[in-house]
Amino acid sequence: MDGSLIPVDVTGHDSFMPRFHRRKVILVTGGAGFVGSHLCERLIAEGHSVVCLDNLLTGRKENVAGLLDHPQFRFLEQDILNRIDWQGPLDEIYNLACAASPPLYQRDPIHTFRTCTEGVLNLLALARATGARILQASTSEVYGDPEISPQHEGYRGCVNTVGPRACYDEGKRAAETLFWEFGAHQGLEVRIARIFNTYGPRMSPEDGRVVSNFIVQALTRSDITLYGDGMQTRSFCYVDDLVAGLMALMASEVSEPVNLGNPGEFTMRELAEMVLTQTGSSSRLVHRPLPVDDPRQRRPDIAQAARLLGWAPTVPLAEGIARTIRHFAGEPQVVRAREALLVHA
């Protein structure tokens, strides 16, 4: 982006009603991303008016293509590093703006860190100016390579401030600090969601995280890459469950960080074997060296989310993987690769 301001005027739109009506005016930054697009869809379905803001560095406009003509939806291509000159009412802000997969956030680590600090400051200033409640999409990466399992919100983590993941991990930790300061000392209504591994339709084939990697590799009969011995673990939450958790947290009166994820724990080998079974692929499992600072274990303690929000995930991994495979099977990049396989068979 060129750094210019993009004014957002919602006062002249009949669909953007004042905050005392049930319908809310909601800003979703990173709204054209994987999780953000599902959140926008859900908010629109519930009758709210949504402004989706995304710089499209990792988000895809096709993720919100079905909403572009909706009278209660507006799309703005902008980076949150550029201040938003907002005019009119604003009830809620969901900040999902930031690349979330290591290959993507490591492309420009300085921009990643600035997004989590300068960009967050811009949004907090907007929340202060409008009186909006604001939610930060934080991450389980604030726990680093954890020494305890499961990870609860009181655990302070085992982190590396100078490794290849630090731009994201430390950026998110800094964002939480900024949210806490604005909430504790400036009266903002802040919410902090520590999001664990999430998967589902609309993940990009180039996402670079394990679920998308395994599924794309299986569908295209490429080798499935296991890093290390494949016994490191993750907990996978289906995107619909996560969106429900984000909305429950936003609607709550909980200002402290809350873990959102699925506590079911699987090794990378177990996930790979599940994908192979469901796709019927002949792909081989191959091992590569474990990346620097890659966490050995990741599993959320969601007791606080259950107690304070009444939330828990409902979609089993096998069911969610089946839905995600169907999505990836229709991705143009995957379709072309599979057609090429048929030609050369």
N, C-alpha and C positions, 0 to 999 in steps of 0.2 A: 504494500500500500504506500501511497505517497505522503502520508502523515497528515493529510487534511482532515478536518472534522466532518463528520456526517451527521447533520442534525436529524433527530428523530422526533417528529411532531405527530402525536397521537390524538391531539385535541379535535381535529377535524373529521375523525372517522367515527361513524355511528357505532361501529362494532367495538370501539375502544371506550368502554363506559366508565364512569367514575367509580372510585374504589368502594363506595358504600353500597354498590350493587353486588350481587353474588358473583357475577363474572369479574375476574381479575385481569389486570394487564401484567403480563409476565415477560421478562427478558431472559432468553436462554442463550448464553454465550457458548460457542462451540456447538451450536445447535444443529449443524449439518454433519456432525460427526456420528460415529456409531451409536453411542449412548444418547447423545443429544437429540438425534432425529427421532428416536423412540420416545423420548420425553416430550418433545414438541407434539408428536402425534397424540400422546395420551392427554396432554393438557388441552389441546384443541377438542378432543373427544369429550372432555368434561365441560366444555362450553366457555373456556377462557380465551382471551385474546393474547396471541403470542408474537413477539418479535424475536426472530432467530438471527443471531449475529455470528458470523464465522469468517475467518480470513481464507478458508479453503486450502490451507497448507496441508492439512491431513483430512479435513472434512470433504465431503463430496455433495455437490448440489443435487445430484440425483437421489440422495438419501431423503430429501424433503420435496422431491418433485410432485408427489401427490398432495402436497399442502399449498403449493405456490399460488393456486387460484382460489384458495379458501378466503372468504372475506375477513376472517379473524386472524389471518396469518400474514406476516411480513418478513421478508428476507433481506438482510443487509450484509454485504461483503465488507468486512472491516476487521482490523486487528484491535484487540483490547489495549494494546500499547498506545493507541490513539484515543484521546478522550472522546467520550460520546456526549454530544450536546443534546440532552434529552429535553423535550417540551411536552408537558402533559402529565397525567397520572402514571404511576408505576407502583405496583403492589409487591412484586417479588422478582428477585434475580437469582437464577441458577447459573453459577460459573463452572462450566465444563470446558473452558477454553485452555487447551494445552495438549500437545501430542502425548500419548500415553504408552506407546510401545518403545522399547529401547532403540531399535534401529531408526525410528522416526525422530524421537527427541534428541538423539545423538547427532543428527545431521547438522543442527545448529544449536549447540548447547548453550551459548550465550543468550540466544533468543528464547530458548526454553526457560532459562532462569529468570530472564526479564519478564516473561509472561506471568510467572508465578509471583513476581514481586511488584514491578512497576504496573503491570496490567491489573493485578489484584488491587493495588492502591487506587487506580482509576475507577474500578467498579465499586470499591468501598466509598469513594467520594461521591459517586452517583447515588449509592444507597443512602448516604447521609443527606444529600440534597433533596431526595424525593421521599424519604421516609420508608423506603422499601425494605422488606425483610430479604436477607441475602444468604445464599447457601454456597459453600465452597466444596467442590469435588476434590477432596484430598485422596490419599491413597494408602494402601497397606505398606507401600515402600518406605513410609516414615519409620517403620520398625526395622528397616535394613535387613541384615541376615540374622534373624532372631535367635536368641539363646533359650527361649521358652516357647512352648506350644501347648494350647493355642495362644494366640496373641490377644491380650485384652487392652482396653484403652489406656490403662494406667502404666503399661509397659513403655519405657522410654526408648527402647531400640538399641540396635548394635549397628552403627552406621559408619560409612567412610565418606569424609567430606571432600576427598580429592580423587575419587575413582571415576570411571567412565559413566556411572549412573548418578553421580552426585548432582549434576545440573537439575535433574528431575527430583530426586529424593530430597535434597536439601532445599530446592525451590519450593516443594510442597510443604516442607516443615516451616519454611519462612512464611509461606502464605497462611498457615494455621496461626502463627504468631501474630501476624497482622490482623487476622480476623478476631483473635482473642483480645488484642489491644483495643480495637474499635468497639468491640462488644462491651469490654469491661470499663473502658474509660470515656467512650464517646456516645454510649447509649444506643448503638445499633443493635438490631435484632439479627444475630448471626447464627448460622447453622454450619456444622462441619461434618461431612460424611467421609469416613475412611473406607474407601472402596477397595475390595479385594478382586481378584481376577474375575473378569466378566466376559461373557461370550454370547454369540447369537447372530442372527441375520443382520446384514449390513456391515459386518466387519469387512475391511478391505482385504483383497488377496495379498496385498503388499504390507499388511499390518505388521508382520514380523513376530507376533506372539505365538505361543505354542499351539493353541487350538486352530487358528487359521493356517499356520504352517503345516500341521499334520493333515488337515483335511485337504488342502490344495495339493500337497504332495501325494496323498493317497489317490485323489481323483485323477491326477495326471500320471500316475504310476511312477512317480519319482521316488528316490530313496527318502525314507522318513528319518529325519535327523534327530537323534537323541544326544543331548550334551551330557558329558560325564558318563556315569554308569546308568543314567536314566532312573535312578531311585530317589532323586529329589522330588518333593511333593508340592502340589498346589491345590487350592480349593476353588471350584469354578461355580460362579453364580450366573444363571441365565438372565439375559438383559431385562425381560419383563419383570422379574422379581426385583432386580436392582431399581428400576424406575419406580416401582411401588414403594420401595424403601426410601428413595429420595423424596418422594412426595409426602410420605408419612413424616419424615424428619422435618421437612419444610413446614408442615401443618402443626407440628408439636411446639412445645415451649422449652425444648432442650437446646441449650447453647453449648454444651461441652461436646467434644468429638464422639462420634458413634460409628462403630464398625458396621459395615454393610457387606455381606458376603455369604457364601454357602459353606457351612462348616464341614461338609463332606470332603475328605482328604484323599487324593489319588496320586500315585507316582506317575512320572512322565511315561514310563513303560506301560502302565495300565491304560493311560489315555490313548497312547499309540495303538495298543491292541484293540481297544474299543472302536477306534476310527477304522482300523483295518477290517474288523468284523462287519461294521455297518456299511462300509463301502464295497466290501468284497474285493478289495484291491490286492494286487500281487506285489506291492511295494515292499522293499526290504528295509529292515531297521539297521541304520548305520550310526556309529558313535563318533562324536567330535569332542574336542576339548571343552571343558566347562568354561563359559565366559567369566571374566573378572567380576567379582562381587555379585555373582548370580546367587540369590538366596537358596539355601538348601531345603528350606521348609516354609510353608505358608499356609496357615489355617486360622480363621477368625474365631474369636470368642464373641458370640452375638447375644450373650445374655442381656446386655444393656439395651440392645435394639428390641429384644422381645419384651423386656420389662417396661421400657419407656415409650416404645412406639407400637407395641402389639404386632411387631413385624417378624416374619421368618420366611425364608424362601420355600417355594413349593414345587419347582420343576426339577425332577431328577436328572442327573447328568446324562444318562443314556437317551432320555427323551429330548433334552435340549440339544444334544449332539446331532440327533436325527434331523431336527428342524434346521440346524445350522448347515448340515451337509446338503440339504435340499436347496438352501440359499446359494451356497457356493457352486453347486452344480449348474446354476443358471448364470453365473458371472461370466461376462464375455471372454475374459482372459482364460478362464478354465474351459469354457466351451471350445475355444479355438485350439487349446492344447489337446483336448480329447479328440477333436476332429482330426488333428494331425496324427494322433496315434492310430486312428482307424485307417487313414490313408497308407501308413507305413506298416500296418499289420500284415 
